[in-house]
Amino acid sequence: MLDAAAAAAGQIFTPPFRNVLWKTLGLTLALLALVWIGLEKLIVASLSLPYPWLTTILSLVSGAGLFIGLAFLVTPVSFLVAGFFFDELAEHVESEIDPNGVGRALPFKDATRVAVEFSAVALIVNLIALLLLLVPGVNAIAFFGANAYLFGRGYFELAALRYAPPAEVRRLRKTNELRLFVAGLIMAGMLAIPLINLLTPLFGTAFMVRIARSILQRNGYRLA
């Protein structure tokens, strides 16, 4: 697994990935910016106090809070971005591993459905983790544990569906839950690193394609 992680990290800045890098970063930053602007306007509108100086102070405080809160939105945004670019990136990864073992791209509506479903679940889970921010000893465990599960499950399904039908993908996911959780934990670790966390869709794709191929091959799938 560590070899797969190292190979995925090394692939992020290769020419095929660089072509997608700016698009994924642009889309990720645009989505986070829209969330920031919307929430900030909502907060400012609710702070219609008679003292402008107090409104300014509370606005600055809420802005700092939003900055912290956006870290909890990287996971759902990552799933949305993955829905747009996963197959393009996965094909590059598969071609590098084995040119004869490239999977089939998911129909756009199916890839979007999977990404949106996991994005919605990730949003709810991370909002709960955000509420636990002030609970010592629980917040970090809840945040990384929940996101490890989501990353492991979500990215595995996107990768494995390129080779296997949904029912089989679900079966393989359930029989490899621990391995996928550990893989997801590696991905979740990126969330703690500012700016690096924006590369999660790229790393997650390159990493999980390798993990999914390994699981599929151990279960009798011939990918070549």
Secondary structure, 3 states (H helix, E strand, C coil): CHHHHHHHHHHCCCHHHHHHHHHHHHHHHHHHHHHHHHHHHHHHHHCCCCCHHHHHHHHHHHHHHHHHHHHHHHHHHHHHHHHHHHHHHHHHHHHHHCCCCCCCCCCHHHHHHHHHHHHHHHHHHHHHHHHHHHCCCCHHHHHHHHHHHHHHHHHHHHHHCCCCCHHHHHHHHHHCHHHHHHHHHHHHHHHHCCCHHHHHHHHHHHHHHHHHHHHHHHCCCCCC
